[in-house]
Amino acid sequence: MSELLKAAETEKNPNIPELAPGDVVSVHVKIKEGDRERIQEFKGTVLFVSLNGQSSTFTVRRVASNGIGVERTFLFRSPKIDKVVVERHNKVRKARLYYLRERTGKSARLKQKFS
């Protein structure tokens, strides 16, 4: 049975660095439109990281036009992710930043972590 599980297992995408909640990231995703393929950027804050082996995910939230929040969940092992660029590390005290959903403006800001 273990050989079967190992055969179905995919390797981790090498273009995804270590992520933590509060990081501001830019995720470059491959989008297929008809017969063409292009790369779309999704830039936002990492709300949480779920490390569950094969189904490990991270969720990124950004505020689109008119103040509408958009959240998107990505798989760590997805071949559709071209690259992930960590633009900024923020200092947070929680592992899941759900409280950012209700906040806008100045109260939604996070302090930058300088290391």
Legacy VTK file of the C-alpha trace (Angstrom):
# vtk DataFile Version 3.0
C-alpha trace
ASCII
DATASET POLYDATA
POINTS 115 float
0.000 0.000 0.000
2.854 2.380 0.765
4.250 1.996 -2.783
0.863 3.070 -4.134
0.815 6.173 -1.944
4.359 7.079 -2.957
3.458 6.718 -6.642
0.547 9.147 -6.275
2.615 11.668 -4.319
3.783 14.803 -6.121
6.907 16.753 -5.251
6.801 20.198 -3.668
6.917 23.140 -6.059
10.501 24.508 -5.790
9.347 28.036 -6.729
7.474 28.517 -3.433
9.594 29.761 -0.494
8.812 29.348 3.204
5.682 31.359 3.987
4.296 32.640 7.279
1.033 34.387 8.177
1.305 38.132 7.660
3.716 37.956 4.721
2.872 40.151 1.744
3.367 37.946 -1.292
2.968 38.116 -5.035
1.772 34.791 -6.480
2.298 34.332 -10.223
-0.310 31.854 -11.477
-0.526 30.273 -14.930
-3.967 30.939 -16.463
-5.132 29.046 -19.531
-7.490 30.916 -21.867
-8.444 28.833 -24.866
-5.214 27.638 -26.446
-3.082 30.438 -24.928
-1.435 30.463 -21.531
-0.494 33.585 -19.584
0.721 34.466 -16.096
-1.503 36.450 -13.741
-0.228 38.057 -10.554
-2.218 37.822 -7.304
-0.716 40.127 -4.666
-1.880 40.150 -1.055
-1.367 39.120 2.562
-1.019 35.506 3.657
-3.893 34.844 6.084
-2.901 31.330 7.071
-0.753 28.386 6.081
-2.124 24.855 6.382
0.585 22.176 6.397
-1.166 18.833 5.742
1.344 16.856 3.709
0.041 16.424 0.152
-2.806 18.894 0.617
-0.767 21.751 2.116
-2.247 25.140 1.241
-1.835 28.839 1.873
-4.526 31.503 1.597
-3.828 34.998 0.268
-6.185 37.953 0.727
-6.182 41.202 -1.203
-8.584 44.128 -1.415
-9.909 44.578 -4.938
-11.681 47.634 -6.329
-14.422 49.307 -4.258
-13.024 47.755 -1.059
-14.135 44.213 -1.855
-11.912 41.581 -0.257
-10.826 38.639 -2.398
-9.279 35.501 -0.891
-7.650 32.753 -2.871
-6.261 29.441 -1.655
-3.248 27.904 -3.380
-1.741 24.424 -3.109
1.952 24.229 -2.236
2.403 21.364 -4.716
0.484 22.970 -7.578
2.255 23.066 -10.955
0.058 26.045 -11.921
2.088 28.352 -9.638
4.944 29.859 -11.639
6.599 31.593 -8.673
5.894 33.218 -5.322
7.749 36.386 -4.348
7.755 37.410 -0.672
7.784 41.200 -0.742
7.519 41.900 2.971
7.481 40.053 6.311
5.072 41.401 8.920
5.050 40.869 12.663
1.918 38.984 13.769
0.973 37.176 16.983
-1.621 34.798 15.600
-1.381 31.871 13.210
-4.697 32.679 11.488
-5.404 36.284 10.588
-9.167 36.053 10.143
-9.618 39.350 11.986
-8.291 41.192 8.906
-11.552 40.352 7.099
-13.560 42.853 9.156
-10.930 45.580 9.138
-10.255 48.272 6.575
-7.887 51.200 6.350
-5.505 51.980 9.161
-6.718 49.214 11.488
-5.923 46.592 8.836
-2.231 47.499 8.733
0.448 45.167 10.028
3.835 46.188 11.401
6.827 45.229 9.316
9.313 42.752 10.746
12.930 43.848 10.441
15.448 41.050 10.834
LINES 1 116
115 0 1 2 3 4 5 6 7 8 9 10 11 12 13 14 15 16 17 18 19 20 21 22 23 24 25 26 27 28 29 30 31 32 33 34 35 36 37 38 39 40 41 42 43 44 45 46 47 48 49 50 51 52 53 54 55 56 57 58 59 60 61 62 63 64 65 66 67 68 69 70 71 72 73 74 75 76 77 78 79 80 81 82 83 84 85 86 87 88 89 90 91 92 93 94 95 96 97 98 99 100 101 102 103 104 105 106 107 108 109 110 111 112 113 114
